[in-house]
Amino acid sequence: LVPCVGFNADGFRLGYGGGYFDRFLAAHPHVTALGLGWELGRLSDTELQPQVHDQPLVGVITEGA
């Protein structure tokens, strides 16, 4: 489970800074990564634009879904 401050429909996340989870996921591509966040953190693609180093999640679990 990966903590999400924000996330978009494509599975990219806004984290707490530092890039720890992105580096871990890049080094371990066999890991199934699910985000955990609040529905309030759902962002549009214009609000959250992934950068080259960002790793997408398989999905995000919220209180709404």
mmCIF file as Biopython writes it, N, C-alpha, C and O atoms, coordinates in Angstrom:
data_model
#
loop_
_atom_site.group_PDB
_atom_site.id
_atom_site.type_symbol
_atom_site.label_atom_id
_atom_site.label_alt_id
_atom_site.label_comp_id
_atom_site.label_asym_id
_atom_site.label_entity_id
_atom_site.label_seq_id
_atom_site.pdbx_PDB_ins_code
_atom_site.Cartn_x
_atom_site.Cartn_y
_atom_site.Cartn_z
_atom_site.occupancy
_atom_site.B_iso_or_equiv
_atom_site.auth_seq_id
_atom_site.auth_asym_id
_atom_site.pdbx_PDB_model_num
ATOM 1   N N  . LEU A ? 1  ? 0.845   -1.179 0.000   1.0 0.0 1  A 1 
ATOM 2   C CA . LEU A ? 1  ? 0.000   0.000  0.000   1.0 0.0 1  A 1 
ATOM 3   C C  . LEU A ? 1  ? 0.885   1.234  0.000   1.0 0.0 1  A 1 
ATOM 4   O O  . LEU A ? 1  ? 1.855   1.327  0.752   1.0 0.0 1  A 1 
ATOM 5   N N  . VAL A ? 2  ? 0.529   2.176  -0.857  1.0 0.0 2  A 1 
ATOM 6   C CA . VAL A ? 2  ? 1.308   3.400  -1.032  1.0 0.0 2  A 1 
ATOM 7   C C  . VAL A ? 2  ? 0.423   4.588  -0.647  1.0 0.0 2  A 1 
ATOM 8   O O  . VAL A ? 2  ? -0.679  4.723  -1.178  1.0 0.0 2  A 1 
ATOM 9   N N  . PRO A ? 3  ? 0.881   5.447  0.260   1.0 0.0 3  A 1 
ATOM 10  C CA . PRO A ? 3  ? 0.062   6.594  0.661   1.0 0.0 3  A 1 
ATOM 11  C C  . PRO A ? 3  ? -0.046  7.628  -0.455  1.0 0.0 3  A 1 
ATOM 12  O O  . PRO A ? 3  ? 0.921   7.891  -1.170  1.0 0.0 3  A 1 
ATOM 13  N N  . CYS A ? 4  ? -1.232  8.206  -0.592  1.0 0.0 4  A 1 
ATOM 14  C CA . CYS A ? 4  ? -1.481  9.210  -1.626  1.0 0.0 4  A 1 
ATOM 15  C C  . CYS A ? 4  ? -2.033  10.484 -0.989  1.0 0.0 4  A 1 
ATOM 16  O O  . CYS A ? 4  ? -3.026  10.446 -0.263  1.0 0.0 4  A 1 
ATOM 17  N N  . VAL A ? 5  ? -1.387  11.595 -1.266  1.0 0.0 5  A 1 
ATOM 18  C CA . VAL A ? 5  ? -1.963  12.891 -0.910  1.0 0.0 5  A 1 
ATOM 19  C C  . VAL A ? 5  ? -2.975  13.253 -1.982  1.0 0.0 5  A 1 
ATOM 20  O O  . VAL A ? 5  ? -4.027  13.822 -1.691  1.0 0.0 5  A 1 
ATOM 21  N N  . GLY A ? 6  ? -2.648  12.919 -3.226  1.0 0.0 6  A 1 
ATOM 22  C CA . GLY A ? 6  ? -3.527  13.121 -4.366  1.0 0.0 6  A 1 
ATOM 23  C C  . GLY A ? 6  ? -3.242  12.049 -5.405  1.0 0.0 6  A 1 
ATOM 24  O O  . GLY A ? 6  ? -2.201  11.394 -5.360  1.0 0.0 6  A 1 
ATOM 25  N N  . PHE A ? 7  ? -4.163  11.872 -6.336  1.0 0.0 7  A 1 
ATOM 26  C CA . PHE A ? 7  ? -3.993  10.859 -7.382  1.0 0.0 7  A 1 
ATOM 27  C C  . PHE A ? 7  ? -4.891  11.218 -8.556  1.0 0.0 7  A 1 
ATOM 28  O O  . PHE A ? 7  ? -5.848  11.978 -8.407  1.0 0.0 7  A 1 
ATOM 29  N N  . ASN A ? 8  ? -4.574  10.662 -9.732  1.0 0.0 8  A 1 
ATOM 30  C CA . ASN A ? 8  ? -5.428  10.893 -10.898 1.0 0.0 8  A 1 
ATOM 31  C C  . ASN A ? 8  ? -5.962  9.563  -11.430 1.0 0.0 8  A 1 
ATOM 32  O O  . ASN A ? 8  ? -5.630  8.496  -10.913 1.0 0.0 8  A 1 
ATOM 33  N N  . ALA A ? 9  ? -6.780  9.641  -12.451 1.0 0.0 9  A 1 
ATOM 34  C CA . ALA A ? 9  ? -7.434  8.454  -13.007 1.0 0.0 9  A 1 
ATOM 35  C C  . ALA A ? 9  ? -6.444  7.480  -13.639 1.0 0.0 9  A 1 
ATOM 36  O O  . ALA A ? 9  ? -6.759  6.299  -13.786 1.0 0.0 9  A 1 
ATOM 37  N N  . ASP A ? 10 ? -5.266  7.945  -14.011 1.0 0.0 10 A 1 
ATOM 38  C CA . ASP A ? 10 ? -4.258  7.080  -14.635 1.0 0.0 10 A 1 
ATOM 39  C C  . ASP A ? 10 ? -3.389  6.350  -13.619 1.0 0.0 10 A 1 
ATOM 40  O O  . ASP A ? 10 ? -2.482  5.608  -13.997 1.0 0.0 10 A 1 
ATOM 41  N N  . GLY A ? 11 ? -3.659  6.554  -12.328 1.0 0.0 11 A 1 
ATOM 42  C CA . GLY A ? 11 ? -2.909  5.862  -11.292 1.0 0.0 11 A 1 
ATOM 43  C C  . GLY A ? 11 ? -1.646  6.565  -10.849 1.0 0.0 11 A 1 
ATOM 44  O O  . GLY A ? 11 ? -0.854  5.991  -10.101 1.0 0.0 11 A 1 
ATOM 45  N N  . PHE A ? 12 ? -1.440  7.781  -11.285 1.0 0.0 12 A 1 
ATOM 46  C CA . PHE A ? 12 ? -0.284  8.533  -10.805 1.0 0.0 12 A 1 
ATOM 47  C C  . PHE A ? 12 ? -0.659  9.229  -9.519  1.0 0.0 12 A 1 
ATOM 48  O O  . PHE A ? 12 ? -1.815  9.609  -9.331  1.0 0.0 12 A 1 
ATOM 49  N N  . ARG A ? 13 ? 0.307   9.402  -8.625  1.0 0.0 13 A 1 
ATOM 50  C CA . ARG A ? 13 ? 0.024   9.899  -7.295  1.0 0.0 13 A 1 
ATOM 51  C C  . ARG A ? 13 ? 0.858   11.119 -6.950  1.0 0.0 13 A 1 
ATOM 52  O O  . ARG A ? 13 ? 1.944   11.337 -7.489  1.0 0.0 13 A 1 
ATOM 53  N N  . LEU A ? 14 ? 0.326   11.886 -6.057  1.0 0.0 14 A 1 
ATOM 54  C CA . LEU A ? 14 ? 1.055   12.969 -5.417  1.0 0.0 14 A 1 
ATOM 55  C C  . LEU A ? 14 ? 1.359   12.463 -4.023  1.0 0.0 14 A 1 
ATOM 56  O O  . LEU A ? 14 ? 0.448   12.155 -3.254  1.0 0.0 14 A 1 
ATOM 57  N N  . GLY A ? 15 ? 2.644   12.376 -3.693  1.0 0.0 15 A 1 
ATOM 58  C CA . GLY A ? 15 ? 3.032   11.826 -2.403  1.0 0.0 15 A 1 
ATOM 59  C C  . GLY A ? 15 ? 3.457   12.907 -1.431  1.0 0.0 15 A 1 
ATOM 60  O O  . GLY A ? 15 ? 3.040   14.062 -1.520  1.0 0.0 15 A 1 
ATOM 61  N N  . TYR A ? 16 ? 4.293   12.498 -0.509  1.0 0.0 16 A 1 
ATOM 62  C CA . TYR A ? 16 ? 4.750   13.403 0.545   1.0 0.0 16 A 1 
ATOM 63  C C  . TYR A ? 16 ? 6.092   14.041 0.214   1.0 0.0 16 A 1 
ATOM 64  O O  . TYR A ? 16 ? 6.651   14.763 1.040   1.0 0.0 16 A 1 
ATOM 65  N N  . GLY A ? 17 ? 6.612   13.789 -0.974  1.0 0.0 17 A 1 
ATOM 66  C CA . GLY A ? 17 ? 7.888   14.365 -1.377  1.0 0.0 17 A 1 
ATOM 67  C C  . GLY A ? 17 ? 9.029   13.398 -1.111  1.0 0.0 17 A 1 
ATOM 68  O O  . GLY A ? 17 ? 8.920   12.510 -0.265  1.0 0.0 17 A 1 
ATOM 69  N N  . GLY A ? 18 ? 10.098  13.574 -1.820  1.0 0.0 18 A 1 
ATOM 70  C CA . GLY A ? 18 ? 11.275  12.737 -1.610  1.0 0.0 18 A 1 
ATOM 71  C C  . GLY A ? 18 ? 11.432  11.627 -2.619  1.0 0.0 18 A 1 
ATOM 72  O O  . GLY A ? 18 ? 12.556  11.190 -2.862  1.0 0.0 18 A 1 
ATOM 73  N N  . GLY A ? 19 ? 10.359  11.150 -3.218  1.0 0.0 19 A 1 
ATOM 74  C CA . GLY A ? 19 ? 10.444  10.131 -4.265  1.0 0.0 19 A 1 
ATOM 75  C C  . GLY A ? 19 ? 10.753  8.724  -3.800  1.0 0.0 19 A 1 
ATOM 76  O O  . GLY A ? 19 ? 11.108  7.874  -4.616  1.0 0.0 19 A 1 
ATOM 77  N N  . TYR A ? 20 ? 10.628  8.452  -2.499  1.0 0.0 20 A 1 
ATOM 78  C CA . TYR A ? 20 ? 10.958  7.124  -1.986  1.0 0.0 20 A 1 
ATOM 79  C C  . TYR A ? 20 ? 10.169  6.019  -2.691  1.0 0.0 20 A 1 
ATOM 80  O O  . TYR A ? 20 ? 10.758  5.046  -3.162  1.0 0.0 20 A 1 
ATOM 81  N N  . PHE A ? 21 ? 8.858   6.158  -2.765  1.0 0.0 21 A 1 
ATOM 82  C CA . PHE A ? 21 ? 8.032   5.095  -3.350  1.0 0.0 21 A 1 
ATOM 83  C C  . PHE A ? 21 ? 8.282   4.944  -4.845  1.0 0.0 21 A 1 
ATOM 84  O O  . PHE A ? 21 ? 8.276   3.824  -5.354  1.0 0.0 21 A 1 
ATOM 85  N N  . ASP A ? 22 ? 8.502   6.045  -5.560  1.0 0.0 22 A 1 
ATOM 86  C CA . ASP A ? 22 ? 8.797   5.953  -6.991  1.0 0.0 22 A 1 
ATOM 87  C C  . ASP A ? 22 ? 10.113  5.206  -7.228  1.0 0.0 22 A 1 
ATOM 88  O O  . ASP A ? 22 ? 10.199  4.382  -8.138  1.0 0.0 22 A 1 
ATOM 89  N N  . ARG A ? 23 ? 11.121  5.482  -6.429  1.0 0.0 23 A 1 
ATOM 90  C CA . ARG A ? 23 ? 12.399  4.773  -6.577  1.0 0.0 23 A 1 
ATOM 91  C C  . ARG A ? 23 ? 12.239  3.287  -6.249  1.0 0.0 23 A 1 
ATOM 92  O O  . ARG A ? 23 ? 12.784  2.432  -6.946  1.0 0.0 23 A 1 
ATOM 93  N N  . PHE A ? 24 ? 11.492  2.984  -5.187  1.0 0.0 24 A 1 
ATOM 94  C CA . PHE A ? 24 ? 11.264  1.586  -4.815  1.0 0.0 24 A 1 
ATOM 95  C C  . PHE A ? 24 ? 10.523  0.845  -5.927  1.0 0.0 24 A 1 
ATOM 96  O O  . PHE A ? 24 ? 10.918  -0.254 -6.317  1.0 0.0 24 A 1 
ATOM 97  N N  . LEU A ? 25 ? 9.448   1.451  -6.434  1.0 0.0 25 A 1 
ATOM 98  C CA . LEU A ? 25 ? 8.653   0.787  -7.466  1.0 0.0 25 A 1 
ATOM 99  C C  . LEU A ? 25 ? 9.432   0.622  -8.768  1.0 0.0 25 A 1 
ATOM 100 O O  . LEU A ? 25 ? 9.268   -0.387 -9.454  1.0 0.0 25 A 1 
ATOM 101 N N  . ALA A ? 26 ? 10.261  1.574  -9.116  1.0 0.0 26 A 1 
ATOM 102 C CA . ALA A ? 26 ? 11.090  1.456  -10.318 1.0 0.0 26 A 1 
ATOM 103 C C  . ALA A ? 26 ? 12.088  0.308  -10.179 1.0 0.0 26 A 1 
ATOM 104 O O  . ALA A ? 26 ? 12.379  -0.378 -11.159 1.0 0.0 26 A 1 
ATOM 105 N N  . ALA A ? 27 ? 12.612  0.094  -8.981  1.0 0.0 27 A 1 
ATOM 106 C CA . ALA A ? 27 ? 13.584  -0.970 -8.736  1.0 0.0 27 A 1 
ATOM 107 C C  . ALA A ? 27 ? 12.937  -2.339 -8.540  1.0 0.0 27 A 1 
ATOM 108 O O  . ALA A ? 27 ? 13.622  -3.360 -8.600  1.0 0.0 27 A 1 
ATOM 109 N N  . HIS A ? 28 ? 11.623  -2.369 -8.306  1.0 0.0 28 A 1 
ATOM 110 C CA . HIS A ? 28 ? 10.890  -3.613 -8.048  1.0 0.0 28 A 1 
ATOM 111 C C  . HIS A ? 28 ? 9.623   -3.667 -8.911  1.0 0.0 28 A 1 
ATOM 112 O O  . HIS A ? 28 ? 8.515   -3.564 -8.384  1.0 0.0 28 A 1 
ATOM 113 N N  . PRO A ? 29 ? 9.776   -3.827 -10.221 1.0 0.0 29 A 1 
ATOM 114 C CA . PRO A ? 29 ? 8.602   -3.792 -11.118 1.0 0.0 29 A 1 
ATOM 115 C C  . PRO A ? 29 ? 7.612   -4.937 -10.908 1.0 0.0 29 A 1 
ATOM 116 O O  . PRO A ? 29 ? 6.486   -4.864 -11.400 1.0 0.0 29 A 1 
ATOM 117 N N  . HIS A ? 30 ? 8.000   -5.981 -10.198 1.0 0.0 30 A 1 
ATOM 118 C CA . HIS A ? 30 ? 7.103   -7.115 -9.951  1.0 0.0 30 A 1 
ATOM 119 C C  . HIS A ? 30 ? 6.109   -6.844 -8.811  1.0 0.0 30 A 1 
ATOM 120 O O  . HIS A ? 30 ? 5.182   -7.628 -8.606  1.0 0.0 30 A 1 
ATOM 121 N N  . VAL A ? 31 ? 6.292   -5.751 -8.077  1.0 0.0 31 A 1 
ATOM 122 C CA . VAL A ? 31 ? 5.433   -5.413 -6.940  1.0 0.0 31 A 1 
ATOM 123 C C  . VAL A ? 31 ? 4.101   -4.841 -7.436  1.0 0.0 31 A 1 
ATOM 124 O O  . VAL A ? 31 ? 4.080   -3.993 -8.329  1.0 0.0 31 A 1 
ATOM 125 N N  . THR A ? 32 ? 3.005   -5.302 -6.860  1.0 0.0 32 A 1 
ATOM 126 C CA . THR A ? 32 ? 1.691   -4.735 -7.150  1.0 0.0 32 A 1 
ATOM 127 C C  . THR A ? 32 ? 1.456   -3.600 -6.169  1.0 0.0 32 A 1 
ATOM 128 O O  . THR A ? 32 ? 1.325   -3.830 -4.967  1.0 0.0 32 A 1 
ATOM 129 N N  . ALA A ? 33 ? 1.404   -2.378 -6.676  1.0 0.0 33 A 1 
ATOM 130 C CA . ALA A ? 33 ? 1.292   -1.197 -5.817  1.0 0.0 33 A 1 
ATOM 131 C C  . ALA A ? 33 ? -0.116  -0.622 -5.873  1.0 0.0 33 A 1 
ATOM 132 O O  . ALA A ? 33 ? -0.590  -0.207 -6.931  1.0 0.0 33 A 1 
ATOM 133 N N  . LEU A ? 34 ? -0.770  -0.603 -4.734  1.0 0.0 34 A 1 
ATOM 134 C CA . LEU A ? 34 ? -2.090  0.000  -4.594  1.0 0.0 34 A 1 
ATOM 135 C C  . LEU A ? 34 ? -1.954  1.258  -3.740  1.0 0.0 34 A 1 
ATOM 136 O O  . LEU A ? 34 ? -1.297  1.247  -2.699  1.0 0.0 34 A 1 
ATOM 137 N N  . GLY A ? 35 ? -2.572  2.324  -4.187  1.0 0.0 35 A 1 
ATOM 138 C CA . GLY A ? 35 ? -2.561  3.560  -3.424  1.0 0.0 35 A 1 
ATOM 139 C C  . GLY A ? 35 ? -3.670  3.558  -2.385  1.0 0.0 35 A 1 
ATOM 140 O O  . GLY A ? 35 ? -4.693  2.891  -2.542  1.0 0.0 35 A 1 
ATOM 141 N N  . LEU A ? 36 ? -3.449  4.310  -1.333  1.0 0.0 36 A 1 
ATOM 142 C CA . LEU A ? 36 ? -4.440  4.468  -0.281  1.0 0.0 36 A 1 
ATOM 143 C C  . LEU A ? 36 ? -4.592  5.962  -0.025  1.0 0.0 36 A 1 
ATOM 144 O O  . LEU A ? 36 ? -3.641  6.636  0.370   1.0 0.0 36 A 1 
ATOM 145 N N  . GLY A ? 37 ? -5.796  6.470  -0.254  1.0 0.0 37 A 1 
ATOM 146 C CA . GLY A ? 37 ? -6.013  7.904  -0.098  1.0 0.0 37 A 1 
ATOM 147 C C  . GLY A ? 37 ? -7.473  8.227  0.152   1.0 0.0 37 A 1 
ATOM 148 O O  . GLY A ? 37 ? -8.320  7.338  0.239   1.0 0.0 37 A 1 
ATOM 149 N N  . TRP A ? 38 ? -7.748  9.504  0.264   1.0 0.0 38 A 1 
ATOM 150 C CA . TRP A ? 38 ? -9.112  9.995  0.469   1.0 0.0 38 A 1 
ATOM 151 C C  . TRP A ? 38 ? -9.703  10.421 -0.874  1.0 0.0 38 A 1 
ATOM 152 O O  . TRP A ? 38 ? -8.982  10.904 -1.747  1.0 0.0 38 A 1 
ATOM 153 N N  . GLU A ? 39 ? -10.984 10.246 -1.036  1.0 0.0 39 A 1 
ATOM 154 C CA . GLU A ? 39 ? -11.672 10.654 -2.265  1.0 0.0 39 A 1 
ATOM 155 C C  . GLU A ? 39 ? -11.426 12.136 -2.567  1.0 0.0 39 A 1 
ATOM 156 O O  . GLU A ? 39 ? -11.373 12.534 -3.730  1.0 0.0 39 A 1 
ATOM 157 N N  . LEU A ? 40 ? -11.280 12.928 -1.543  1.0 0.0 40 A 1 
ATOM 158 C CA . LEU A ? 40 ? -10.982 14.350 -1.686  1.0 0.0 40 A 1 
ATOM 159 C C  . LEU A ? 40 ? -9.678  14.590 -2.462  1.0 0.0 40 A 1 
ATOM 160 O O  . LEU A ? 40 ? -9.490  15.661 -3.040  1.0 0.0 40 A 1 
ATOM 161 N N  . GLY A ? 41 ? -8.784  13.601 -2.475  1.0 0.0 41 A 1 
ATOM 162 C CA . GLY A ? 41 ? -7.504  13.716 -3.164  1.0 0.0 41 A 1 
ATOM 163 C C  . GLY A ? 41 ? -7.553  13.399 -4.642  1.0 0.0 41 A 1 
ATOM 164 O O  . GLY A ? 41 ? -6.526  13.474 -5.316  1.0 0.0 41 A 1 
ATOM 165 N N  . ARG A ? 42 ? -8.729  13.043 -5.173  1.0 0.0 42 A 1 
ATOM 166 C CA . ARG A ? 42 ? -8.847  12.727 -6.604  1.0 0.0 42 A 1 
ATOM 167 C C  . ARG A ? 42 ? -8.637  14.019 -7.395  1.0 0.0 42 A 1 
ATOM 168 O O  . ARG A ? 42 ? -9.330  15.012 -7.176  1.0 0.0 42 A 1 
ATOM 169 N N  . LEU A ? 43 ? -7.670  13.991 -8.319  1.0 0.0 43 A 1 
ATOM 170 C CA . LEU A ? 43 ? -7.295  15.166 -9.107  1.0 0.0 43 A 1 
ATOM 171 C C  . LEU A ? 43 ? -7.503  14.908 -10.593 1.0 0.0 43 A 1 
ATOM 172 O O  . LEU A ? 43 ? -7.473  13.762 -11.042 1.0 0.0 43 A 1 
ATOM 173 N N  . SER A ? 44 ? -7.710  15.966 -11.344 1.0 0.0 44 A 1 
ATOM 174 C CA . SER A ? 44 ? -7.829  15.835 -12.798 1.0 0.0 44 A 1 
ATOM 175 C C  . SER A ? 44 ? -6.425  15.727 -13.402 1.0 0.0 44 A 1 
ATOM 176 O O  . SER A ? 44 ? -5.426  15.977 -12.727 1.0 0.0 44 A 1 
ATOM 177 N N  . ASP A ? 45 ? -6.368  15.353 -14.671 1.0 0.0 45 A 1 
ATOM 178 C CA . ASP A ? 45 ? -5.081  15.238 -15.355 1.0 0.0 45 A 1 
ATOM 179 C C  . ASP A ? 45 ? -4.385  16.585 -15.492 1.0 0.0 45 A 1 
ATOM 180 O O  . ASP A ? 45 ? -3.160  16.633 -15.600 1.0 0.0 45 A 1 
ATOM 181 N N  . THR A ? 46 ? -5.134  17.671 -15.489 1.0 0.0 46 A 1 
ATOM 182 C CA . THR A ? 46 ? -4.495  18.989 -15.556 1.0 0.0 46 A 1 
ATOM 183 C C  . THR A ? 46 ? -3.944  19.399 -14.190 1.0 0.0 46 A 1 
ATOM 184 O O  . THR A ? 46 ? -2.985  20.168 -14.117 1.0 0.0 46 A 1 
ATOM 185 N N  . GLU A ? 47 ? -4.534  18.900 -13.118 1.0 0.0 47 A 1 
ATOM 186 C CA . GLU A ? 47 ? -4.055  19.222 -11.777 1.0 0.0 47 A 1 
ATOM 187 C C  . GLU A ? 47 ? -2.832  18.400 -11.387 1.0 0.0 47 A 1 
ATOM 188 O O  . GLU A ? 47 ? -1.987  18.866 -10.622 1.0 0.0 47 A 1 
ATOM 189 N N  . LEU A ? 48 ? -2.735  17.188 -11.908 1.0 0.0 48 A 1 
ATOM 190 C CA . LEU A ? 48 ? -1.613  16.303 -11.585 1.0 0.0 48 A 1 
ATOM 191 C C  . LEU A ? 48 ? -1.043  15.754 -12.883 1.0 0.0 48 A 1 
ATOM 192 O O  . LEU A ? 48 ? -1.617  14.853 -13.495 1.0 0.0 48 A 1 
ATOM 193 N N  . GLN A ? 49 ? 0.066   16.292 -13.288 1.0 0.0 49 A 1 
ATOM 194 C CA . GLN A ? 49 ? 0.740   15.854 -14.504 1.0 0.0 49 A 1 
ATOM 195 C C  . GLN A ? 49 ? 2.002   15.101 -14.102 1.0 0.0 49 A 1 
ATOM 196 O O  . GLN A ? 49 ? 2.912   15.684 -13.513 1.0 0.0 49 A 1 
ATOM 197 N N  . PRO A ? 50 ? 2.060   13.796 -14.421 1.0 0.0 50 A 1 
ATOM 198 C CA . PRO A ? 50 ? 3.208   12.991 -13.990 1.0 0.0 50 A 1 
ATOM 199 C C  . PRO A ? 50 ? 4.507   13.452 -14.651 1.0 0.0 50 A 1 
ATOM 200 O O  . PRO A ? 50 ? 4.515   13.972 -15.767 1.0 0.0 50 A 1 
ATOM 201 N N  . GLN A ? 51 ? 5.592   13.245 -13.929 1.0 0.0 51 A 1 
ATOM 202 C CA . GLN A ? 51 ? 6.920   13.524 -14.445 1.0 0.0 51 A 1 
ATOM 203 C C  . GLN A ? 51 ? 7.551   12.219 -14.888 1.0 0.0 51 A 1 
ATOM 204 O O  . GLN A ? 51 ? 7.009   11.146 -14.622 1.0 0.0 51 A 1 
ATOM 205 N N  . VAL A ? 52 ? 8.675   12.296 -15.551 1.0 0.0 52 A 1 
ATOM 206 C CA . VAL A ? 52 ? 9.331   11.121 -16.130 1.0 0.0 52 A 1 
ATOM 207 C C  . VAL A ? 52 ? 9.607   10.041 -15.084 1.0 0.0 52 A 1 
ATOM 208 O O  . VAL A ? 52 ? 9.469   8.857  -15.392 1.0 0.0 52 A 1 
ATOM 209 N N  . HIS A ? 53 ? 9.988   10.401 -13.875 1.0 0.0 53 A 1 
ATOM 210 C CA . HIS A ? 53 ? 10.358  9.425  -12.851 1.0 0.0 53 A 1 
ATOM 211 C C  . HIS A ? 53 ? 9.160   8.839  -12.101 1.0 0.0 53 A 1 
ATOM 212 O O  . HIS A ? 53 ? 9.331   7.885  -11.342 1.0 0.0 53 A 1 
ATOM 213 N N  . ASP A ? 54 ? 7.953   9.381  -12.290 1.0 0.0 54 A 1 
ATOM 214 C CA . ASP A ? 54 ? 6.773   8.901  -11.571 1.0 0.0 54 A 1 
ATOM 215 C C  . ASP A ? 54 ? 6.360   7.511  -12.038 1.0 0.0 54 A 1 
ATOM 216 O O  . ASP A ? 54 ? 6.349   7.220  -13.234 1.0 0.0 54 A 1 
ATOM 217 N N  . GLN A ? 55 ? 6.021   6.660  -11.075 1.0 0.0 55 A 1 
ATOM 218 C CA . GLN A ? 55 ? 5.584   5.291  -11.350 1.0 0.0 55 A 1 
ATOM 219 C C  . GLN A ? 55 ? 4.078   5.185  -11.089 1.0 0.0 55 A 1 
ATOM 220 O O  . GLN A ? 55 ? 3.615   5.580  -10.019 1.0 0.0 55 A 1 
ATOM 221 N N  . PRO A ? 56 ? 3.304   4.654  -12.052 1.0 0.0 56 A 1 
ATOM 222 C CA . PRO A ? 56 ? 1.857   4.540  -11.836 1.0 0.0 56 A 1 
ATOM 223 C C  . PRO A ? 56 ? 1.524   3.390  -10.888 1.0 0.0 56 A 1 
ATOM 224 O O  . PRO A ? 56 ? 2.262   2.410  -10.780 1.0 0.0 56 A 1 
ATOM 225 N N  . LEU A ? 57 ? 0.395   3.540  -10.209 1.0 0.0 57 A 1 
ATOM 226 C CA . LEU A ? 57 ? -0.125  2.507  -9.323  1.0 0.0 57 A 1 
ATOM 227 C C  . LEU A ? 57 ? -1.126  1.644  -10.100 1.0 0.0 57 A 1 
ATOM 228 O O  . LEU A ? 57 ? -1.648  2.068  -11.131 1.0 0.0 57 A 1 
ATOM 229 N N  . VAL A ? 58 ? -1.384  0.463  -9.614  1.0 0.0 58 A 1 
ATOM 230 C CA . VAL A ? 58 ? -2.394  -0.415 -10.214 1.0 0.0 58 A 1 
ATOM 231 C C  . VAL A ? 58 ? -3.781  0.174  -9.995  1.0 0.0 58 A 1 
ATOM 232 O O  . VAL A ? 58 ? -4.642  0.087  -10.870 1.0 0.0 58 A 1 
ATOM 233 N N  . GLY A ? 59 ? -3.996  0.770  -8.833  1.0 0.0 59 A 1 
ATOM 234 C CA . GLY A ? 59 ? -5.276  1.387  -8.484  1.0 0.0 59 A 1 
ATOM 235 C C  . GLY A ? 59 ? -5.142  2.130  -7.179  1.0 0.0 59 A 1 
ATOM 236 O O  . GLY A ? 59 ? -4.103  2.077  -6.521  1.0 0.0 59 A 1 
ATOM 237 N N  . VAL A ? 60 ? -6.203  2.823  -6.810  1.0 0.0 60 A 1 
ATOM 238 C CA . VAL A ? 60 ? -6.210  3.577  -5.558  1.0 0.0 60 A 1 
ATOM 239 C C  . VAL A ? 60 ? -7.473  3.222  -4.781  1.0 0.0 60 A 1 
ATOM 240 O O  . VAL A ? 60 ? -8.576  3.236  -5.329  1.0 0.0 60 A 1 
ATOM 241 N N  . ILE A ? 61 ? -7.301  2.908  -3.512  1.0 0.0 61 A 1 
ATOM 242 C CA . ILE A ? 61 ? -8.416  2.588  -2.616  1.0 0.0 61 A 1 
ATOM 243 C C  . ILE A ? 61 ? -8.753  3.842  -1.814  1.0 0.0 61 A 1 
ATOM 244 O O  . ILE A ? 61 ? -7.876  4.460  -1.210  1.0 0.0 61 A 1 
ATOM 245 N N  . THR A ? 62 ? -10.040 4.211  -1.817  1.0 0.0 62 A 1 
ATOM 246 C CA . THR A ? 62 ? -10.510 5.358  -1.042  1.0 0.0 62 A 1 
ATOM 247 C C  . THR A ? 62 ? -11.749 4.936  -0.248  1.0 0.0 62 A 1 
ATOM 248 O O  . THR A ? 62 ? -12.234 3.813  -0.383  1.0 0.0 62 A 1 
ATOM 249 N N  . GLU A ? 63 ? -12.239 5.836  0.562   1.0 0.0 63 A 1 
ATOM 250 C CA . GLU A ? 63 ? -13.461 5.549  1.313   1.0 0.0 63 A 1 
ATOM 251 C C  . GLU A ? 63 ? -14.676 5.522  0.390   1.0 0.0 63 A 1 
ATOM 252 O O  . GLU A ? 63 ? -15.722 4.991  0.761   1.0 0.0 63 A 1 
ATOM 253 N N  . GLY A ? 64 ? -14.545 6.097  -0.828  1.0 0.0 64 A 1 
ATOM 254 C CA . GLY A ? 64 ? -15.659 6.155  -1.760  1.0 0.0 64 A 1 
ATOM 255 C C  . GLY A ? 64 ? -15.686 5.019  -2.775  1.0 0.0 64 A 1 
ATOM 256 O O  . GLY A ? 64 ? -16.701 4.800  -3.435  1.0 0.0 64 A 1 
ATOM 257 N N  . ALA A ? 65 ? -14.592 4.307  -2.899  1.0 0.0 65 A 1 
ATOM 258 C CA . ALA A ? 65 ? -14.542 3.232  -3.913  1.0 0.0 65 A 1 
ATOM 259 C C  . ALA A ? 65 ? -13.613 2.125  -3.477  1.0 0.0 65 A 1 
ATOM 260 O O  . ALA A ? 65 ? -13.444 1.141  -4.197  1.0 0.0 65 A 1 
#
